[in-house]
Amino acid sequence: MNTADLFKKGEPFPAEWFTGKAFLTSLVSKDKNNNFSAGSVTFEPEARTNWHTHPKGQVLLVIDGEGLYQEKGKTAQVIKKGDVINIPENTEHWHGAGSKTSMTHIAITNYEGDEQVTWLKAVTDEEYSVAIQ
């Protein structure tokens, strides 16, 4: 069984936060016991998040495919099935699929109060082209 098939593909993300086709299946919502949410995110080839930050950090567990993760001012890194990415609080970054590969990860995102993410500008095609080289 393909590990990406563990969870349904989910609902499309809003185009204002993503480039290309990306989908979310919510797994755990913030509640009285959990000060985080978790979701399965599937990116089709070339799909990616906008630049963004998390006030209390995020963890990505890559469960299928191959993609990219980049922090502002650093070189993009290839991420693949089995990788765990621990993103520090307030670190500007983006993540998404490769140019020819899809990628699915579980995103565990912490809250600070009611705040979970601050969306910033889109990753340009030029920034993405440099990242995939």
ABEGO torsion letter per residue (X at the ends): XBAAAABBAEBBBBAAABBEBBBBBBABBBBAABABBBBBBBBBBGBBBBBBBBAAEBBBBBABEBBBBBBBGBBBBBBBBGBBBBBBBGBBBBBEBBAABBBBBBBBBBBBEABABBBBBBBBAAAAAAAAX
